[in-house]
Amino acid sequence: MTAFERRLKDRRDELSWLYMELYDHRPSLEALLQAVETLAAQRPDALRRLDQRREKDPDWFRAGKMLGVTMYTDLFAGSLRGVEERLPYLKEQGITYLHLMPLLKMPHPDNDGGYAVEDFGQVDPSLGDNADLRRLADAMRRRGMSLCLDFVINHTADTHEWALRAKAGEAEYINRYIFFDNPDIPREMEKTIPDVFPQTAPGSFLYVPEMNKYVCSSFHPYQWDLNYRNPVVFHEMVCAMLRLANLGVEVLRIDAVPYLWKERGTTCRNLPQVHTVMRMIRLITECVCPGVILKGEVVMAPKELSPYFGTEEKPECHLLYNASTMATQWSALASGDVRQLKRQLDDLHSLPPHCAFVNYLRCHDDIGWGLNEAYGRTIGQDPVAHKRYLYEFFEGSFPGSFARGERYNYDPATEDARTCGTTASLCGIEKGACEGDEAQVSMGIQRDLLMHAAMMSMKGFPMLSSGDEIGQLNGYGYREDPVLRHDARNLHRTPFSWENAERRGTPGTIQQRIWDGLRQLETIRAQDPCFAPEASVTTWDTHNPHVLSLIRRAGEETLICLFNFSGAPQHVTLDAMEGICTDLITGKETFCSARDLCPYQYALCRKRPETK
């Protein structure tokens, strides 16, 4: 019996039941199983050995030594070969997980940062080829790094072969998308489907003149949503995913998961069939490539997140993005009030232990202000006014703001908007540098490190945004580019500055101060037992709305993590936390039960073991 047959034996009944529930066609199921078995047989020996190791250590991605970074291949190093040449830099940084933004064949120039895919089986020629991708993955694995790639599961580019053949009138390919002959049903559905990009791409359907039909397009007009009611779509996309895994991709970021199933009269988000699809994908990957994990992009309200993990007995995604905590962390920095952030973390800590999040401050997209509005009202926050305050604060238009960013996709009907900008610029480093004010720069660096320290201390997997380790600032040149100027997200999608990276070793520079501060945090995470996979994480009352406390415990070890989100000195009191502790950041000893913190200070304090 092969390894694939052994794994399938334990999962076949459930996979068959789910498949038949969704598609009710057994010949198609048998064809799918035959196709994935062939791909399992084609898996390289090195990856089979990786599968065997990770079957014995399924929580490998939860270890404290794990540190991710996300980047665009071309902006970081020009090409996949360029990234391979720069692996020593990432190794120096302590990176164990590299997420390269979409790099499969895409149309140019309109490709939504690579999320419009023309060919799911080929690297875009501007970045290299499949051999380069395999070589990079192999080189990373030798260095203890895992490669993550996006898999755009919801849609294709309208220049994909399927879309072109649909435009040519081939019924088989028309069936792979969601088409209607007239606008009646699309207009009815748009009454209940929220816009993803209300300003830059309103609506969820568009007219295709070549076909005299209307196609579902949730994101941009050049991205057509796939029809997962058609089993052929599921087969083709699963096999494309497995081929990437066989090239050495160890983490598949499943894009736009909640949108996979469309139903009239609903929001077309988070429908039950989505979970059937994701559970089947999990079962198939466990059979073919158990060394690979699934990271779901589910940017939804917290109450809608946990179903995408599935249950402990029937899991779906291994990891999800912690977008809500990203928003509440920035809200805490702007307001100096951590209560929303603490409540958000308490909600996440109440989830079952198999739920694991990717924590991050910034990503390739924007900061969406999805806060807990009901809780906000209980602490005196008007939801609309607070959102307005946040996007005005972080674009720098609010009086007294230290931030420099830009507003994105403003919706005048709801007064909602999102925020773009690099971490350093949003924290005040850009403003201070432009004004030649060293005190502002120093305070901006302190905010920057505070934000990273809090993110790295939370339960979950930390992921940096490339350039944050050297304090990369906003890039305003996109405004002069006719292709890029309509998308404010290009403000923080800027070429990596290798000139600035060289300054990381020069004492006193912005780059050195941030680099060393982050390396200190990363080293603590990698070495301290309180960051082990089995460690517990809880918040603790500080009796101060400006200071967040996280308590991490592993066995008899306790780490007290404190974060002052205020620009003023603060005093904290931790009830029932007696004894003496050592601040791992400063090396000083202090009482566990009470502490004074400087503006934006963070402290990671190892509690001295109790003497018996």
NUTIGU-230823 format. One record per residue (C-alpha): x, y, z; residue in one letter. Coordinates in Angstrom, 3 decimals, decimal comma. Last residue first. Layout:
% NUTIGU-230823
{{X Y Z} "a"}
...
***
This chain:
% NUTIGU-230823
{{9,640 26,072 47,379} "k"}
{{10,882 29,139 45,514} "t"}
{{8,484 30,500 42,900} "e"}
{{10,043 30,855 39,461} "p"}
{{11,027 34,435 38,529} "r"}
{{8,541 35,878 36,081} "k"}
{{10,085 36,707 32,713} "r"}
{{8,996 40,207 31,684} "c"}
{{8,401 41,318 28,096} "l"}
{{8,045 45,105 28,277} "a"}
{{6,744 47,630 25,751} "y"}
{{7,052 51,402 26,014} "q"}
{{4,844 53,688 23,918} "y"}
{{5,320 56,538 26,399} "p"}
{{7,255 55,298 29,462} "c"}
{{5,860 52,500 31,608} "l"}
{{5,525 52,282 35,394} "d"}
{{4,985 48,799 36,836} "r"}
{{2,977 46,922 39,429} "a"}
{{2,337 43,273 40,344} "s"}
{{5,341 41,629 38,703} "c"}
{{7,865 43,779 40,548} "f"}
{{10,924 44,763 38,537} "t"}
{{14,320 43,473 37,468} "e"}
{{16,158 45,132 34,612} "k"}
{{17,470 43,426 31,465} "g"}
{{15,913 46,128 29,281} "t"}
{{13,961 44,005 26,772} "i"}
{{13,901 40,739 28,743} "l"}
{{12,375 42,562 31,722} "d"}
{{13,153 40,331 34,687} "t"}
{{10,400 39,427 37,127} "c"}
{{9,819 39,538 40,859} "i"}
{{6,848 38,139 42,750} "g"}
{{3,085 38,493 42,807} "e"}
{{0,644 38,546 39,916} "m"}
{{-2,668 38,314 41,792} "a"}
{{-3,777 41,726 40,471} "d"}
{{-1,640 43,359 37,806} "l"}
{{-1,329 47,112 38,369} "t"}
{{-0,208 49,446 35,622} "v"}
{{1,173 52,982 35,685} "h"}
{{1,397 55,056 32,510} "q"}
{{3,740 57,643 31,000} "p"}
{{2,172 59,559 28,076} "a"}
{{2,081 58,881 24,329} "g"}
{{-0,288 55,988 24,983} "s"}
{{-0,303 52,473 23,564} "f"}
{{1,657 51,182 26,566} "n"}
{{2,289 47,482 25,949} "f"}
{{2,977 44,899 28,660} "l"}
{{3,927 41,222 28,222} "c"}
{{4,241 39,057 31,337} "i"}
{{5,995 35,753 30,613} "l"}
{{5,316 32,781 32,896} "t"}
{{7,135 29,437 33,079} "e"}
{{5,751 26,616 35,243} "e"}
{{4,402 24,693 32,258} "g"}
{{4,188 27,170 29,387} "a"}
{{2,455 30,454 30,145} "r"}
{{1,999 33,688 28,204} "r"}
{{0,260 36,625 29,878} "i"}
{{-0,746 39,524 27,656} "l"}
{{-1,229 43,014 29,065} "s"}
{{-2,501 46,018 27,149} "l"}
{{-2,002 49,531 28,529} "v"}
{{-4,009 52,683 27,775} "h"}
{{-7,251 51,583 29,455} "p"}
{{-5,439 51,168 32,813} "n"}
{{-6,525 48,750 35,541} "h"}
{{-4,019 46,353 33,939} "t"}
{{-6,515 43,501 33,506} "d"}
{{-4,840 40,473 31,981} "w"}
{{-5,090 39,054 28,457} "t"}
{{-4,543 35,359 27,904} "t"}
{{-2,059 33,158 26,047} "v"}
{{-1,358 29,473 26,690} "s"}
{{1,848 27,799 25,525} "a"}
{{1,529 24,470 23,667} "e"}
{{3,159 25,728 20,486} "p"}
{{6,187 27,119 22,395} "a"}
{{6,335 30,893 22,836} "f"}
{{6,530 30,679 26,639} "c"}
{{9,611 28,475 26,214} "p"}
{{11,667 31,546 25,178} "d"}
{{14,191 30,939 22,402} "q"}
{{12,563 31,786 19,067} "a"}
{{10,262 34,466 20,446} "r"}
{{13,072 36,133 22,386} "i"}
{{15,248 36,102 19,265} "t"}
{{12,486 37,686 17,173} "e"}
{{11,978 40,456 19,720} "l"}
{{15,683 41,295 19,817} "q"}
{{15,854 41,074 16,022} "r"}
{{12,973 43,551 15,802} "l"}
{{14,736 46,131 17,956} "g"}
{{18,009 45,572 16,101} "d"}
{{16,384 46,153 12,710} "w"}
{{14,396 49,165 13,930} "i"}
{{17,405 50,943 15,438} "r"}
{{19,708 49,970 12,584} "q"}
{{17,333 51,221 9,862} "q"}
{{16,629 54,512 11,589} "i"}
{{20,376 55,076 11,779} "t"}
{{22,141 55,402 15,120} "g"}
{{24,715 52,688 14,586} "p"}
{{25,283 51,601 10,963} "t"}
{{24,544 47,895 10,543} "g"}
{{21,006 48,322 9,206} "r"}
{{22,368 50,973 6,803} "r"}
{{22,826 48,389 4,038} "e"}
{{19,053 47,900 4,045} "a"}
{{18,650 51,574 3,138} "n"}
{{20,594 51,069 -0,088} "e"}
{{18,719 47,829 -0,669} "w"}
{{15,522 49,862 -0,785} "s"}
{{12,670 47,473 -1,608} "f"}
{{10,611 48,777 -4,497} "p"}
{{7,225 50,180 -3,395} "t"}
{{3,829 48,663 -2,731} "r"}
{{3,058 50,943 0,216} "h"}
{{1,547 53,841 -1,748} "l"}
{{0,531 51,321 -4,398} "n"}
{{-2,471 50,611 -2,190} "r"}
{{-3,786 53,992 -3,320} "a"}
{{-5,010 52,463 -6,590} "d"}
{{-5,897 54,906 -9,385} "h"}
{{-2,281 56,060 -9,807} "r"}
{{-0,901 52,658 -10,770} "l"}
{{-1,424 52,454 -14,541} "v"}
{{-1,032 56,159 -15,352} "p"}
{{2,078 56,394 -13,136} "d"}
{{2,537 59,863 -11,652} "e"}
{{0,633 59,056 -8,451} "r"}
{{2,722 55,887 -8,092} "y"}
{{5,698 58,066 -7,206} "g"}
{{4,356 58,613 -3,700} "y"}
{{6,314 55,848 -1,997} "g"}
{{5,561 55,486 1,698} "n"}
{{8,453 54,784 4,042} "l"}
{{10,588 51,675 4,670} "q"}
{{11,516 51,306 8,318} "g"}
{{14,296 48,745 7,837} "i"}
{{12,473 45,671 9,181} "e"}
{{9,221 47,053 7,771} "d"}
{{10,629 46,659 4,274} "g"}
{{8,921 43,340 3,624} "s"}
{{5,726 43,118 5,661} "s"}
{{6,216 40,982 8,729} "l"}
{{4,279 37,862 9,671} "m"}
{{3,856 36,581 13,207} "p"}
{{2,094 33,204 13,812} "f"}
{{-0,419 32,919 16,594} "g"}
{{-1,226 33,986 20,128} "k"}
{{-0,074 37,542 20,542} "m"}
{{3,444 38,499 21,562} "s"}
{{4,662 39,165 18,010} "m"}
{{1,834 41,619 17,334} "m"}
{{2,453 43,491 20,590} "a"}
{{6,185 43,732 19,908} "a"}
{{5,587 44,835 16,315} "h"}
{{3,285 47,657 17,387} "m"}
{{5,655 48,735 20,146} "l"}
{{8,580 48,642 17,695} "l"}
{{6,824 51,045 15,319} "d"}
{{5,661 53,274 18,167} "r"}
{{9,246 53,521 19,466} "q"}
{{10,514 54,256 15,963} "i"}
{{7,951 57,048 15,636} "g"}
{{9,025 58,478 19,012} "m"}
{{12,612 58,526 17,812} "s"}
{{11,617 60,196 14,536} "v"}
{{9,559 62,810 16,366} "q"}
{{12,506 63,609 18,643} "a"}
{{14,831 63,719 15,628} "e"}
{{12,763 66,457 13,969} "d"}
{{13,957 67,121 10,424} "g"}
{{10,387 67,878 9,358} "e"}
{{10,418 65,220 6,633} "c"}
{{12,067 62,753 9,011} "a"}
{{9,519 63,361 11,753} "g"}
{{6,577 62,993 9,412} "k"}
{{8,022 59,834 7,892} "e"}
{{8,737 58,212 11,255} "i"}
{{5,209 58,841 12,533} "g"}
{{3,795 55,355 13,061} "c"}
{{1,775 55,374 9,816} "l"}
{{4,946 56,126 7,865} "s"}
{{6,903 53,321 9,527} "a"}
{{4,101 50,783 9,097} "t"}
{{3,728 51,562 5,412} "t"}
{{0,597 53,283 4,127} "g"}
{{-3,002 52,676 3,080} "c"}
{{-6,225 53,184 5,015} "t"}
{{-9,810 52,121 4,378} "r"}
{{-13,034 54,072 4,060} "a"}
{{-16,575 54,134 5,434} "d"}
{{-18,766 57,219 5,320} "e"}
{{-21,662 54,802 4,696} "t"}
{{-23,123 56,444 1,585} "a"}
{{-19,944 58,405 0,823} "p"}
{{-17,930 55,182 0,405} "d"}
{{-14,192 55,941 0,481} "y"}
{{-12,166 53,318 -1,323} "n"}
{{-8,748 54,254 0,064} "y"}
{{-7,565 57,091 2,310} "r"}
{{-3,841 57,755 2,341} "e"}
{{-1,000 57,598 4,850} "g"}
{{1,185 59,822 7,008} "r"}
{{0,766 59,538 10,759} "a"}
{{1,740 61,856 13,637} "f"}
{{-1,774 63,290 13,914} "s"}
{{-2,174 66,520 15,900} "g"}
{{-5,187 67,759 13,947} "p"}
{{-6,695 64,993 11,774} "f"}
{{-5,492 65,199 8,175} "s"}
{{-2,574 62,808 8,573} "g"}
{{-3,976 59,997 6,423} "e"}
{{-3,849 57,869 9,547} "f"}
{{-5,865 60,293 11,641} "f"}
{{-8,486 60,882 8,938} "e"}
{{-8,939 57,132 8,498} "y"}
{{-9,231 56,634 12,234} "l"}
{{-11,458 59,620 13,047} "y"}
{{-13,931 58,643 10,340} "r"}
{{-14,017 55,128 11,755} "k"}
{{-14,673 56,560 15,222} "h"}
{{-17,437 58,849 13,992} "a"}
{{-19,189 56,003 12,191} "v"}
{{-18,952 53,601 15,142} "p"}
{{-19,826 56,113 17,910} "d"}
{{-17,501 55,034 20,692} "q"}
{{-18,639 55,414 24,298} "g"}
{{-17,288 52,219 25,816} "i"}
{{-20,539 50,284 25,340} "t"}
{{-20,868 51,658 21,812} "r"}
{{-17,537 50,108 20,863} "g"}
{{-18,787 46,693 21,983} "y"}
{{-21,596 46,837 19,438} "a"}
{{-19,272 48,237 16,795} "e"}
{{-16,683 45,470 17,028} "n"}
{{-14,214 46,952 14,564} "l"}
{{-13,804 46,376 10,843} "g"}
{{-11,717 49,424 9,914} "w"}
{{-10,116 47,995 6,796} "g"}
{{-6,350 48,472 6,683} "i"}
{{-5,318 48,189 3,050} "d"}
{{-3,805 45,484 0,891} "d"}
{{-0,248 44,206 0,456} "h"}
{{-0,031 43,522 4,187} "c"}
{{0,467 45,500 7,345} "r"}
{{0,505 44,867 11,070} "l"}
{{0,435 41,069 11,031} "y"}
{{-0,764 38,081 13,018} "n"}
{{-1,391 34,816 11,177} "v"}
{{-3,947 32,938 13,235} "f"}
{{-4,372 29,434 14,625} "a"}
{{-7,656 27,745 15,608} "c"}
{{-6,893 24,208 16,846} "h"}
{{-7,172 25,394 20,451} "p"}
{{-10,915 26,162 20,233} "p"}
{{-11,852 29,875 20,174} "l"}
{{-12,110 31,833 23,435} "s"}
{{-8,670 33,365 22,877} "h"}
{{-9,991 35,044 19,743} "l"}
{{-12,808 36,773 21,617} "d"}
{{-10,431 37,837 24,380} "d"}
{{-8,104 39,261 21,733} "l"}
{{-10,885 41,401 20,267} "q"}
{{-11,923 42,596 23,726} "r"}
{{-8,338 43,582 24,512} "k"}
{{-8,035 45,469 21,214} "l"}
{{-11,308 47,325 21,735} "q"}
{{-10,158 48,267 25,257} "r"}
{{-6,668 49,371 24,224} "v"}
{{-7,223 53,142 24,177} "d"}
{{-4,398 55,425 23,011} "g"}
{{-6,767 56,546 20,257} "s"}
{{-4,487 56,279 17,228} "a"}
{{-2,414 53,390 18,573} "l"}
{{-5,471 51,503 19,811} "a"}
{{-7,155 51,859 16,411} "s"}
{{-3,991 50,512 14,796} "w"}
{{-4,209 47,459 17,063} "q"}
{{-7,944 47,107 16,473} "t"}
{{-7,425 46,965 12,714} "a"}
{{-4,636 44,359 12,822} "m"}
{{-6,702 42,449 15,370} "t"}
{{-9,542 42,224 12,889} "s"}
{{-7,298 41,088 10,044} "a"}
{{-6,019 38,010 11,888} "n"}
{{-5,410 35,977 8,750} "y"}
{{-6,344 32,324 8,964} "l"}
{{-4,231 29,225 9,450} "l"}
{{-4,659 25,439 9,186} "h"}
{{-7,808 25,815 7,077} "c"}
{{-10,489 23,084 7,092} "e"}
{{-10,565 20,762 10,111} "p"}
{{-12,927 17,821 10,668} "k"}
{{-12,217 16,362 14,126} "e"}
{{-10,788 19,583 15,560} "e"}
{{-13,635 21,449 13,894} "t"}
{{-13,617 23,593 10,765} "g"}
{{-11,006 26,343 10,768} "f"}
{{-13,177 28,325 8,377} "y"}
{{-16,069 28,115 10,863} "p"}
{{-13,981 30,225 13,295} "s"}
{{-13,926 33,374 11,170} "l"}
{{-17,540 34,520 10,888} "e"}
{{-17,819 35,768 14,493} "k"}
{{-14,617 37,758 13,945} "p"}
{{-16,121 39,778 11,058} "a"}
{{-14,664 38,849 7,677} "m"}
{{-11,364 39,024 5,862} "v"}
{{-11,003 35,294 5,256} "v"}
{{-7,768 34,689 3,363} "e"}
{{-7,227 31,064 4,293} "g"}
{{-3,810 29,553 4,911} "k"}
{{-3,651 25,877 3,942} "l"}
{{-0,718 23,706 5,023} "i"}
{{1,562 21,427 3,002} "v"}
{{3,535 18,556 4,533} "g"}
{{0,434 16,388 4,192} "p"}
{{0,926 16,348 0,398} "c"}
{{-1,340 13,898 -1,444} "v"}
{{-3,737 12,513 1,169} "c"}
{{-3,736 15,484 3,542} "e"}
{{-4,054 17,744 0,479} "t"}
{{-7,195 15,873 -0,575} "i"}
{{-8,820 16,035 2,868} "l"}
{{-8,121 19,758 3,203} "r"}
{{-9,492 20,461 -0,270} "i"}
{{-12,636 18,497 0,583} "m"}
{{-13,058 20,518 3,787} "r"}
{{-12,658 23,738 1,812} "m"}
{{-15,341 22,816 -0,728} "v"}
{{-17,797 21,705 1,950} "t"}
{{-17,038 24,882 3,883} "h"}
{{-17,885 27,035 0,877} "v"}
{{-21,105 25,037 0,446} "q"}
{{-22,338 26,387 3,783} "p"}
{{-22,343 30,015 2,541} "l"}
{{-19,753 32,421 3,941} "n"}
{{-20,403 35,203 1,437} "r"}
{{-22,847 35,377 -1,466} "c"}
{{-24,681 38,124 0,459} "t"}
{{-27,840 36,067 0,044} "t"}
{{-31,058 36,269 -2,015} "g"}
{{-29,633 34,365 -4,955} "r"}
{{-26,776 32,000 -4,100} "e"}
{{-23,092 32,201 -5,041} "k"}
{{-20,393 29,894 -3,674} "w"}
{{-16,665 30,667 -3,579} "l"}
{{-16,802 34,138 -2,002} "y"}
{{-15,742 33,216 1,557} "p"}
{{-12,330 31,888 0,370} "v"}
{{-11,017 35,121 -1,174} "a"}
{{-7,498 33,738 -1,722} "d"}
{{-6,242 30,394 -0,465} "i"}
{{-2,699 30,993 0,719} "r"}
{{-0,990 27,682 -0,010} "l"}
{{1,925 26,910 2,289} "v"}
{{4,656 24,401 1,436} "e"}
{{5,248 25,251 -2,237} "v"}
{{7,875 22,805 -3,485} "g"}
{{7,011 22,333 -7,147} "l"}
{{4,780 19,406 -6,120} "n"}
{{2,705 21,811 -4,019} "a"}
{{2,192 23,963 -7,108} "l"}
{{0,960 20,877 -8,951} "r"}
{{-1,386 20,161 -6,054} "l"}
{{-3,056 23,567 -6,398} "m"}
{{-3,547 23,113 -10,137} "a"}
{{-5,135 19,732 -9,398} "c"}
{{-7,550 21,304 -6,943} "v"}
{{-8,441 24,048 -9,435} "m"}
{{-9,130 21,640 -12,288} "e"}
{{-11,245 19,270 -10,219} "h"}
{{-13,324 22,024 -8,581} "f"}
{{-13,985 23,689 -11,926} "v"}
{{-14,947 20,361 -13,492} "v"}
{{-17,408 19,819 -10,638} "p"}
{{-19,558 22,745 -11,891} "n"}
{{-21,459 24,289 -8,983} "r"}
{{-18,110 25,906 -8,243} "y"}
{{-18,701 28,467 -10,994} "n"}
{{-15,638 30,704 -11,182} "l"}
{{-15,757 34,464 -10,719} "d"}
{{-14,394 36,567 -13,591} "w"}
{{-11,576 39,043 -12,946} "q"}
{{-11,060 41,792 -15,586} "y"}
{{-13,994 43,814 -14,263} "p"}
{{-12,450 43,881 -10,765} "h"}
{{-13,615 42,123 -7,579} "f"}
{{-16,911 40,258 -7,476} "s"}
{{-17,206 39,651 -11,230} "s"}
{{-20,244 37,540 -12,078} "c"}
{{-20,850 37,532 -15,830} "v"}
{{-23,629 39,142 -17,854} "y"}
{{-24,258 38,028 -21,434} "k"}
{{-24,251 39,486 -24,960} "n"}
{{-21,268 37,241 -25,633} "m"}
{{-18,776 39,668 -27,169} "e"}
{{-20,491 42,494 -25,238} "p"}
{{-19,668 41,062 -21,805} "v"}
{{-21,842 42,981 -19,314} "y"}
{{-20,656 43,122 -15,737} "l"}
{{-21,727 41,684 -12,410} "f"}
{{-20,749 42,320 -8,783} "s"}
{{-21,158 46,101 -8,545} "g"}
{{-18,727 48,914 -7,830} "p"}
{{-15,073 48,692 -8,923} "a"}
{{-13,002 51,707 -7,775} "t"}
{{-15,347 53,300 -5,241} "q"}
{{-17,379 50,428 -3,822} "p"}
{{-14,480 47,956 -3,972} "f"}
{{-15,796 44,748 -2,387} "v"}
{{-19,420 45,731 -2,943} "d"}
{{-21,933 44,025 -0,666} "p"}
{{-24,216 41,434 -2,302} "i"}
{{-27,918 41,712 -1,325} "t"}
{{-29,243 44,163 -3,945} "k"}
{{-26,589 42,948 -6,380} "e"}
{{-28,458 39,653 -6,628} "m"}
{{-31,552 41,303 -8,098} "e"}
{{-29,448 43,232 -10,604} "r"}
{{-27,675 40,016 -11,630} "p"}
{{-31,025 38,183 -11,923} "i"}
{{-32,576 40,767 -14,261} "d"}
{{-29,500 41,728 -16,303} "p"}
{{-30,049 39,305 -19,192} "n"}
{{-28,497 36,060 -20,447} "d"}
{{-26,780 35,197 -17,175} "f"}
{{-23,270 33,837 -16,653} "f"}
{{-21,426 32,407 -13,650} "i"}
{{-18,197 30,865 -14,955} "y"}
{{-17,076 27,333 -15,807} "r"}
{{-20,288 26,755 -17,745} "n"}
{{-19,221 29,278 -20,380} "i"}
{{-16,219 27,004 -20,772} "y"}
{{-18,204 23,891 -21,703} "e"}
{{-20,584 25,977 -23,816} "a"}
{{-17,879 27,221 -26,175} "e"}
{{-19,071 30,638 -27,401} "g"}
{{-15,782 32,326 -28,300} "a"}
{{-16,113 34,445 -25,172} "k"}
{{-16,176 31,202 -23,184} "a"}
{{-13,029 30,089 -24,994} "r"}
{{-11,318 33,335 -23,996} "l"}
{{-12,525 32,954 -20,414} "a"}
{{-11,242 29,393 -20,159} "w"}
{{-7,887 30,356 -21,707} "e"}
{{-7,445 33,091 -19,090} "h"}
{{-7,733 36,623 -20,521} "t"}
{{-10,722 37,484 -18,308} "d"}
{{-8,375 36,767 -15,429} "a"}
{{-9,507 33,925 -13,224} "t"}
{{-11,700 33,764 -10,138} "h"}
{{-12,363 32,337 -6,679} "n"}
{{-9,341 30,081 -6,087} "i"}
{{-6,477 32,507 -6,439} "v"}
{{-3,743 30,354 -4,913} "f"}
{{-1,192 32,585 -3,288} "d"}
{{2,253 31,203 -2,613} "l"}
{{4,070 30,309 0,610} "c"}
{{7,619 28,948 0,679} "l"}
{{8,975 27,408 3,865} "s"}
{{12,436 28,189 5,237} "m"}
{{14,847 25,849 7,038} "g"}
{{17,851 26,822 4,920} "r"}
{{17,789 23,651 2,799} "r"}
{{14,050 24,229 2,348} "r"}
{{14,727 27,699 0,976} "m"}
{{17,123 26,432 -1,663} "a"}
{{14,613 23,769 -2,739} "d"}
{{11,785 26,322 -2,982} "a"}
{{14,008 28,663 -5,008} "l"}
{{14,985 25,855 -7,399} "r"}
{{11,343 24,842 -7,887} "r"}
{{10,354 28,442 -8,622} "l"}
{{13,239 28,940 -11,029} "d"}
{{12,272 25,739 -12,851} "a"}
{{8,690 27,003 -13,066} "n"}
{{9,775 30,145 -14,878} "d"}
{{11,097 33,618 -14,148} "g"}
{{9,577 36,869 -12,872} "l"}
{{8,551 38,619 -16,121} "s"}
{{7,670 35,206 -17,567} "p"}
{{4,786 34,829 -15,065} "d"}
{{5,139 31,423 -13,418} "v"}
{{3,030 28,751 -15,072} "q"}
{{0,369 26,269 -13,960} "g"}
{{-2,452 28,545 -12,845} "f"}
{{-2,453 30,357 -16,192} "d"}
{{-4,075 33,736 -16,854} "e"}
{{-4,415 34,805 -13,227} "v"}
{{-5,910 38,110 -12,063} "a"}
{{-4,680 38,286 -8,475} "y"}
{{-1,242 39,365 -9,688} "g"}
{{-1,259 42,853 -8,169} "g"}
{{-4,751 43,504 -9,469} "d"}
{{-3,798 42,255 -12,992} "n"}
{{-4,298 45,181 -15,370} "d"}
{{-0,849 45,913 -16,893} "p"}
{{-0,253 43,246 -18,036} "h"}
{{-2,134 39,959 -17,928} "p"}
{{-0,994 37,309 -15,434} "m"}
{{1,098 34,151 -15,381} "k"}
{{1,598 33,049 -11,787} "l"}
{{3,493 35,315 -9,389} "l"}
{{0,970 36,272 -6,740} "p"}
{{2,744 37,621 -3,612} "m"}
{{5,692 35,682 -2,277} "l"}
{{5,141 34,546 1,302} "h"}
{{8,416 33,511 2,894} "l"}
{{8,431 31,468 6,104} "y"}
{{11,451 30,819 8,325} "t"}
{{12,816 34,374 8,435} "i"}
{{15,480 35,033 11,047} "g"}
{{16,615 38,370 9,604} "q"}
{{20,027 36,918 8,791} "e"}
{{18,232 34,128 6,925} "k"}
{{16,299 36,746 4,943} "l"}
{{19,558 38,460 3,955} "y"}
{{21,138 35,097 3,089} "p"}
{{18,095 34,384 0,849} "l"}
{{18,909 37,373 -1,378} "r"}
{{20,333 35,345 -4,276} "e"}
{{17,210 33,168 -4,263} "e"}
{{15,045 36,290 -4,409} "v"}
{{16,987 37,472 -7,465} "g"}
{{16,477 34,116 -9,130} "r"}
{{12,742 34,533 -8,521} "l"}
{{12,880 37,952 -10,178} "s"}
{{13,403 41,657 -9,544} "g"}
{{14,646 41,391 -5,959} "a"}
{{12,148 42,861 -3,532} "f"}
{{9,790 44,796 -5,832} "l"}
{{9,782 42,043 -8,468} "d"}
{{9,074 39,214 -6,023} "t"}
{{6,364 41,081 -4,110} "y"}
{{6,694 40,563 -0,388} "m"}
{{5,416 38,824 2,745} "t"}
{{7,556 37,897 5,732} "v"}
{{7,094 35,098 8,227} "g"}
{{8,714 34,150 11,511} "l"}
{{8,453 30,679 13,033} "m"}
{{10,882 30,185 15,932} "k"}
{{7,994 30,168 18,400} "g"}
{{6,608 26,974 16,873} "a"}
{{3,044 26,991 15,495} "r"}
{{4,027 26,001 11,929} "f"}
{{5,405 22,636 13,069} "w"}
{{2,068 21,680 14,663} "d"}
{{1,651 18,532 12,527} "p"}
{{4,942 17,047 13,775} "d"}
{{4,823 13,315 12,940} "k"}
{{2,898 13,932 9,699} "e"}
{{5,392 16,732 9,223} "r"}
{{8,364 14,426 8,977} "r"}
{{6,652 12,075 6,515} "q"}
{{5,501 14,926 4,294} "d"}
{{9,037 16,369 4,197} "l"}
{{10,322 12,955 3,096} "r"}
{{7,729 12,961 0,332} "r"}
{{8,896 16,446 -0,628} "l"}
{{12,468 15,263 -1,071} "a"}
{{11,246 12,259 -3,083} "d"}
{{9,395 14,417 -5,626} "p"}
{{5,580 14,084 -5,856} "r"}
{{4,628 12,482 -9,177} "q"}
{{2,843 9,542 -7,521} "a"}
{{0,710 11,978 -5,522} "a"}
{{-0,187 13,765 -8,761} "l"}
{{-1,372 10,472 -10,256} "t"}
{{-3,409 9,782 -7,127} "e"}
{{-4,964 13,245 -7,499} "v"}
{{-6,145 12,445 -11,016} "a"}
{{-7,522 9,004 -10,107} "q"}
{{-9,434 10,449 -7,178} "l"}
{{-10,924 13,138 -9,432} "l"}
{{-12,001 10,615 -12,057} "a"}
{{-13,643 8,501 -9,354} "e"}
{{-15,542 11,521 -8,093} "l"}
{{-16,658 12,433 -11,610} "s"}
{{-17,984 8,910 -12,123} "p"}
{{-19,852 9,263 -8,775} "r"}
{{-21,929 12,309 -9,680} "h"}
{{-23,999 13,857 -6,899} "d"}
{{-22,128 17,205 -7,017} "y"}
{{-22,293 18,743 -3,540} "l"}
{{-23,591 15,862 -1,400} "e"}
{{-21,710 13,396 -3,593} "m"}
{{-18,457 15,208 -2,924} "y"}
{{-19,061 15,457 0,806} "l"}
{{-19,921 11,749 1,115} "w"}
{{-16,982 10,697 -1,037} "s"}
{{-14,532 12,782 0,991} "l"}
{{-15,928 11,412 4,247} "e"}
{{-15,685 7,806 3,125} "d"}
{{-12,277 8,237 1,529} "r"}
{{-10,491 9,769 4,494} "r"}
{{-8,840 6,904 6,364} "d"}
{{-8,215 4,867 3,203} "k"}
{{-6,937 7,991 1,445} "l"}
{{-3,971 8,231 3,808} "r"}
{{-2,942 4,617 3,289} "r"}
{{-3,497 4,811 -0,470} "e"}
{{-1,337 7,946 -0,690} "f"}
{{1,442 6,364 1,387} "a"}
{{1,396 3,405 -0,984} "t"}
{{0,000 0,000 0,000} "m"}
***
